[in-house]
Amino acid sequence: MANSKEPTDPSTWETATKLIRGGINRSMFGETAEALYLTQGFVYDTAEQADARFAGDEPGFVYSRYANPTCRMFEERLALLEGAETCRSAASGMAAVAMAVQGLVKAGDHMIAGRALFGSCRWIAASWLPRFGVETSFVPGFDIAAWRNAVRPNTKLLFIETPANPLLEMTDIAAVCALAKEIGAKVVVDNVFATPIFQKPLELGADIVVYSATKHIDGGGRVLGGALLGKADLIEEAYRDPFRHLGPALSPFNAWVLLKGMETLDLRVRRQSETAAMLADEMGGHKKVQRIFYPTHADFPHADIVKKQMTGGSNIIAFDVGSARAAFNVLNALELVDISNNLGDAKSMATHPWTTTHRSTPEEERLAIGLTDGCVRLSVGLEGAEDLKRDILSALDRA
């Protein structure tokens, strides 16, 4: 007997429900877990059907470099969580960033970006795009006047990373988006540190939001993945052909792992955020810590922006112990926390940005954003809060 109930609108679901139920597309077998479609291609009933699919006249899959059922489930679930019309997945976070930017600029265009960026994002803007005739101006992300003063007649894209890697420099997303609308430019926001749980760039006016799903979305240090999200017409116009022909495709296996990671995303990042806030307060009072950076900490320099657009502090803390030797001593004294340049994992991890994630950024640019060789970036995991407190404070004591 057919079910006569009207289906529930998934957009009305709570976050936790979206993360577990969103995008599910069960096969004829009615599997509980999402199906993993490890296939390169697809077959057709007739030559006419193949013709219709390639022409776009009939829905369906044609090749996993273009789209795949498991990847599609991941894209639909993330779009539902983000409140986006659609999503395109990519092989890594940097693949998603590269596609997000390159799909919106061409030779002769100008981009403005916040000066505090992940090292690879900075490289794309400063070294890669100029090879194709696109110039970038870097500005203090928190200074909206600097964004406005950097505008040129050919400015077509504004790129924001907020909170920025590694010292959590903030940018007022709504203010930058308002400026972009004035000048007819697009806005791309890298939302990795905040996660879709604590910040919604599309609601603040952004055109595209981008993620390294490798981080909190996976949450277990297992696979690489990335995604960009926005309105369907913009995604179709700017990214359909580049994704189809350049091949930055997400592996279906990785998509399946990311789907399972998303089921606990809300629980994980809220727990990690609670622990991080406590640790920031404890570390901020330690005599060896010269500066501490955490969005909800009392001394955070951009607290006004945080209050406008974030609903939680997330799990990243940065702190300065004065010198590279002291930073190395702290890292080497840690017993629970791993030394690793990844973040967003269930395991707590710490790294020395000066020699790892921002090594390729010119020294004068590192210093301009306040990144000294004494800085450490800590990604708080899911271990017991008191165990982490004891480990980190002990390492600081011994440093």
TIZASE-735020 format. One record per residue (C-alpha): x, y, z; residue number from 0. Coordinates in Angstrom, 1 decimal. Layout:
% TIZASE-735020
     east    north       up    nr
        X        Y        Z   NUM
...
This chain:
% TIZASE-735020
     east    north       up    nr
      0.0      0.0      0.0     0
      1.4      3.4     -1.0     1
      2.4      5.9      1.7     2
     -0.2      8.7      1.6     3
      1.8     11.0      3.9     4
      3.2     14.2      2.4     5
      7.0     14.1      2.5     6
      8.7     16.4      5.0     7
     10.7     19.3      3.6     8
     14.3     18.5      4.5     9
     15.1     22.2      4.7    10
     12.9     22.4      7.8    11
     14.9     19.7      9.6    12
     17.2     20.4     12.6    13
     20.9     20.4     11.9    14
     21.5     17.0     13.4    15
     18.7     15.5     11.2    16
     20.1     17.1      8.1    17
     23.5     15.6      8.8    18
     22.2     12.1      9.2    19
     19.3     12.0      6.7    20
     20.2     14.6      4.1    21
     20.8     13.4      0.5    22
     20.1      9.7      1.2    23
     19.3      7.9     -2.1    24
     18.7      4.2     -1.4    25
     19.1      1.6     -4.1    26
     16.6     -1.1     -4.8    27
     18.1     -3.1     -2.0    28
     17.1     -0.6      0.7    29
     20.5     -0.5      2.4    30
     20.8      1.2      5.8    31
     24.1      2.9      5.1    32
     24.6      5.0      2.0    33
     25.6      2.9     -1.0    34
     29.2      3.1     -2.2    35
     29.3      3.2     -6.0    36
     32.9      2.4     -7.0    37
     32.5      2.8    -10.7    38
     34.2      4.8    -13.4    39
     31.3      4.8    -15.9    40
     27.7      3.9    -16.5    41
     25.9      1.9    -19.1    42
     22.8      2.8    -21.1    43
     19.8      0.8    -22.3    44
     20.1      2.2    -25.8    45
     22.3      4.4    -27.9    46
     19.5      6.9    -27.9    47
     19.6      7.1    -24.1    48
     23.3      7.8    -24.1    49
     22.7     10.5    -26.6    50
     20.0     12.1    -24.4    51
     22.1     12.0    -21.3    52
     25.1     13.6    -22.9    53
     22.8     16.2    -24.4    54
     21.4     16.9    -21.0    55
     17.9     16.0    -22.1    56
     17.6     13.0    -19.7    57
     18.8     12.9    -16.1    58
     21.3     10.3    -15.2    59
     25.0      9.6    -14.7    60
     27.5      9.3    -17.6    61
     31.0      9.2    -16.0    62
     32.3      9.5    -12.5    63
     34.6     12.4    -13.4    64
     31.4     14.4    -14.0    65
     29.2     13.0    -11.3    66
     28.7      9.9     -9.2    67
     25.8      8.7     -7.0    68
     27.8      8.5     -3.8    69
     29.4     11.9     -4.5    70
     26.0     13.3     -5.2    71
     24.7     12.2     -1.9    72
     27.6     13.9     -0.2    73
     26.9     17.1     -2.2    74
     23.2     17.1     -1.4    75
     23.8     16.6      2.3    76
     26.3     19.4      2.5    77
     24.1     21.7      0.5    78
     21.2     21.0      2.8    79
     23.4     21.8      5.9    80
     24.8     24.9      4.4    81
     21.5     26.2      3.1    82
     22.9     26.3     -0.5    83
     21.0     25.5     -3.7    84
     23.7     23.2     -4.8    85
     27.2     21.9     -4.2    86
     30.1     20.6     -6.2    87
     32.6     18.2     -4.6    88
     36.3     18.1     -5.3    89
     39.3     15.9     -4.6    90
     40.7     18.1     -1.9    91
     40.1     21.4     -0.2    92
     42.7     23.1     -2.3    93
     41.1     21.7     -5.5    94
     37.9     23.3     -4.3    95
     39.6     26.6     -3.6    96
     41.4     26.6     -7.0    97
     38.2     25.8     -8.9    98
     36.2     28.4     -6.8    99
     38.6     31.2     -7.7   100
     39.5     30.2    -11.3   101
     35.9     29.8    -12.3   102
     35.2     33.5    -11.5   103
     38.1     35.3    -13.0   104
     39.8     35.6    -16.4   105
     42.9     37.3    -17.8   106
     42.9     41.0    -17.1   107
     40.8     40.7    -13.9   108
     41.7     41.8    -10.4   109
     41.1     40.0     -7.1   110
     41.3     41.3     -3.5   111
     42.1     38.9     -0.7   112
     42.6     39.0      3.0   113
     46.3     39.1      3.7   114
     46.1     36.2      6.3   115
     45.6     33.1      4.2   116
     46.6     29.4      4.4   117
     50.0     29.1      2.6   118
     48.6     27.2     -0.4   119
     45.7     29.7     -0.8   120
     48.3     32.5     -0.7   121
     50.4     30.7     -3.4   122
     47.4     30.5     -5.7   123
     46.7     34.2     -5.4   124
     50.3     35.5     -5.4   125
     52.1     33.0     -7.7   126
     49.6     31.0     -9.8   127
     46.9     33.4    -11.0   128
     49.4     36.0    -12.3   129
     50.6     33.4    -14.8   130
     47.1     33.7    -16.4   131
     46.9     37.5    -16.2   132
     45.0     37.8    -12.9   133
     46.5     40.2    -10.2   134
     45.7     40.1     -6.5   135
     45.8     42.8     -3.9   136
     46.2     41.7     -0.2   137
     44.5     43.7      2.6   138
     44.1     43.4      6.3   139
     40.9     41.3      6.4   140
     39.4     43.1      9.4   141
     39.8     46.5      7.8   142
     36.8     47.2      5.5   143
     38.3     50.5      4.5   144
     41.3     48.7      3.2   145
     39.1     46.5      1.1   146
     37.4     49.5     -0.4   147
     40.6     51.3     -1.1   148
     42.0     48.3     -3.0   149
     39.1     48.3     -5.5   150
     40.0     48.8     -9.1   151
     37.7     49.1    -12.2   152
     38.6     45.5    -13.1   153
     38.0     44.0     -9.6   154
     35.9     40.9    -10.1   155
     36.5     38.8     -7.0   156
     36.9     39.2     -3.3   157
     38.3     36.2     -1.4   158
     37.9     35.8      2.3   159
     39.3     33.3      4.8   160
     37.7     33.9      8.2   161
     38.7     33.0     10.8   162
     42.0     33.0      8.9   163
     44.8     30.4      9.2   164
     46.7     30.4     11.5   165
     46.0     33.4     13.9   166
     42.3     33.5     13.3   167
     42.2     37.0     11.8   168
     38.5     37.9     11.2   169
     36.8     39.5      8.3   170
     33.3     41.1      8.4   171
     31.7     38.9      5.7   172
     28.5     41.0      5.4   173
     30.5     44.2      5.0   174
     32.7     42.8      2.3   175
     29.7     41.3      0.5   176
     28.0     44.7      0.5   177
     31.1     46.2     -1.1   178
     31.2     43.5     -3.7   179
     27.6     44.2     -4.7   180
     28.4     47.9     -5.1   181
     31.2     47.1     -7.6   182
     29.6     44.1     -9.3   183
     32.1     41.6     -7.9   184
     31.7     38.1     -6.5   185
     32.7     36.9     -3.0   186
     34.2     33.5     -2.2   187
     34.5     32.6      1.5   188
     36.8     29.8      2.8   189
     34.8     28.7      5.9   190
     37.0     25.8      7.1   191
     37.9     27.1     10.5   192
     34.4     28.1     11.5   193
     32.7     25.0     10.0   194
     29.1     25.2      8.7   195
     28.0     24.7     12.3   196
     29.2     28.1     13.5   197
     29.1     30.4     10.5   198
     26.9     30.7      7.4   199
     28.6     32.8      4.7   200
     25.8     32.5      2.2   201
     23.3     33.9      4.6   202
     25.7     36.9      5.0   203
     25.8     37.6      1.3   204
     28.6     35.4     -0.1   205
     28.3     34.0     -3.5   206
     30.4     30.9     -3.0   207
     31.5     29.1      0.2   208
     34.3     26.6      0.1   209
     35.4     23.8      2.4   210
     38.3     21.4      2.9   211
     36.2     18.4      3.8   212
     39.5     16.8      4.8   213
     39.2     18.7      8.1   214
     36.1     18.7     10.4   215
     33.7     17.1      7.9   216
     35.8     13.9      7.8   217
     36.9     14.4     11.4   218
     38.9     11.2     11.6   219
     42.1     11.9      9.5   220
     41.1      9.4      6.9   221
     40.5     10.9      3.5   222
     40.9     14.1      1.4   223
     37.9     16.0      0.0   224
     36.6     19.5     -0.8   225
     33.5     21.3     -1.8   226
     32.1     24.6     -3.1   227
     28.5     25.7     -2.7   228
     26.3     28.5     -3.9   229
     23.3     29.2     -6.1   230
     22.6     26.7     -8.8   231
     22.8     29.2    -11.8   232
     26.2     30.5    -10.7   233
     27.6     27.0    -10.1   234
     26.3     25.9    -13.5   235
     27.7     28.9    -15.3   236
     31.1     29.2    -13.6   237
     32.0     25.6    -12.7   238
     30.2     23.1    -14.8   239
     32.7     22.9    -17.7   240
     35.9     23.3    -15.5   241
     34.8     20.5    -13.3   242
     33.8     18.3    -16.2   243
     37.0     18.9    -18.3   244
     39.8     19.5    -15.7   245
     39.0     16.5    -13.6   246
     39.2     17.5     -9.9   247
     36.8     14.7     -9.1   248
     36.2     13.5     -5.5   249
     36.7      9.7     -5.1   250
     33.4      7.9     -4.4   251
     35.1      6.1     -1.6   252
     36.2      9.4      0.0   253
     32.6     10.8     -0.5   254
     31.3      7.7      1.4   255
     33.7      8.3      4.3   256
     32.8     12.0      4.4   257
     29.1     11.1      4.5   258
     29.7      9.0      7.6   259
     31.8     11.7      9.1   260
     29.0     14.2      8.6   261
     26.7     12.2     10.8   262
     28.6     13.3     13.9   263
     29.9     16.7     12.7   264
     27.5     18.7     14.9   265
     28.3     16.7     18.0   266
     32.1     16.8     17.4   267
     32.6     20.4     16.7   268
     30.4     21.6     19.6   269
     32.3     19.4     22.0   270
     35.6     20.4     20.6   271
     34.6     24.1     20.8   272
     33.7     23.8     24.5   273
     37.0     22.2     25.3   274
     38.9     24.8     23.2   275
     37.3     27.7     24.9   276
     38.3     26.3     28.3   277
     41.8     25.6     27.2   278
     42.2     29.1     25.7   279
     41.3     30.6     29.1   280
     43.7     28.3     30.9   281
     46.5     28.9     28.5   282
     45.9     32.6     28.3   283
     46.9     32.9     31.9   284
     50.1     30.9     31.6   285
     53.4     32.9     32.1   286
     55.0     31.3     29.0   287
     52.2     32.4     26.7   288
     52.8     35.9     25.3   289
     49.7     36.1     23.1   290
     46.7     33.8     22.6   291
     44.2     33.8     19.8   292
     40.7     32.2     20.1   293
     37.5     33.8     18.8   294
     35.6     33.8     22.1   295
     38.5     34.6     24.4   296
     38.3     37.9     26.3   297
     41.4     39.4     24.7   298
     40.6     38.4     21.1   299
     41.2     41.5     18.9   300
     38.3     41.0     16.5   301
     35.6     40.1     19.0   302
     33.1     42.5     17.5   303
     33.2     40.7     14.2   304
     33.0     37.3     15.9   305
     29.8     38.4     17.6   306
     28.2     39.5     14.3   307
     28.7     36.3     12.4   308
     29.8     33.3     14.5   309
     27.7     31.3     16.9   310
     30.7     29.5     18.5   311
     34.5     29.6     18.6   312
     35.2     26.3     16.9   313
     38.3     24.2     17.8   314
     41.4     26.1     16.7   315
     43.7     28.0     19.2   316
     46.9     29.9     18.3   317
     49.4     31.0     20.8   318
     52.8     32.6     20.9   319
     55.6     31.5     23.2   320
     58.2     34.0     22.0   321
     60.6     32.0     19.9   322
     61.0     29.0     17.6   323
     63.1     27.2     20.2   324
     60.4     27.7     22.8   325
     57.7     26.6     20.3   326
     59.6     23.4     19.5   327
     60.1     22.7     23.1   328
     56.4     22.9     23.8   329
     55.6     20.7     20.8   330
     58.2     18.1     21.8   331
     57.0     18.1     25.4   332
     53.4     17.2     24.5   333
     52.4     13.6     25.3   334
     48.8     13.3     24.2   335
     48.6     16.0     21.5   336
     50.2     15.0     18.2   337
     52.6     17.1     16.2   338
     50.7     17.4     12.8   339
     49.8     20.0     10.3   340
     46.2     18.7      9.9   341
     43.3     20.1     11.9   342
     39.7     19.3     12.7   343
     40.5     15.7     13.7   344
     39.1     13.8     16.6   345
     42.7     13.7     17.8   346
     44.2     16.9     19.1   347
     47.1     18.2     17.0   348
     49.6     21.0     17.1   349
     51.9     22.5     14.5   350
     54.5     25.2     14.1   351
     53.1     27.3     11.2   352
     56.4     29.2     10.6   353
     58.0     25.9      9.4   354
     55.0     24.0      8.1   355
     51.7     25.5      6.8   356
     53.1     28.9      6.1   357
     56.7     28.0      5.3   358
     56.4     29.2      1.6   359
     54.9     32.5      2.6   360
     57.6     35.3      2.4   361
     58.9     36.2      5.9   362
     57.9     39.8      5.7   363
     54.3     38.7      4.9   364
     54.2     36.3      7.8   365
     55.3     39.0     10.1   366
     52.8     41.5      8.7   367
     49.9     39.2      9.8   368
     51.5     38.8     13.3   369
     52.8     35.3     12.6   370
     56.2     35.0     14.4   371
     58.4     32.0     14.7   372
     57.1     31.5     18.3   373
     53.5     30.8     17.3   374
     51.9     27.4     17.6   375
     48.5     26.4     16.2   376
     46.5     23.9     18.2   377
     43.5     21.9     16.8   378
     41.5     20.7     19.8   379
     40.2     17.1     19.5   380
     37.8     14.9     21.4   381
     40.0     13.7     24.2   382
     39.1     14.4     27.8   383
     39.2     18.1     28.5   384
     41.1     17.7     31.8   385
     43.6     15.3     30.1   386
     44.3     17.9     27.4   387
     44.6     20.7     29.9   388
     47.1     18.7     31.9   389
     49.2     17.8     28.8   390
     49.3     21.3     27.4   391
     50.0     23.2     30.6   392
     52.7     20.7     31.5   393
     54.3     21.2     28.1   394
     54.2     24.9     28.6   395
     55.8     24.5     32.1   396
     58.6     22.4     30.7   397
     59.2     24.8     27.7   398
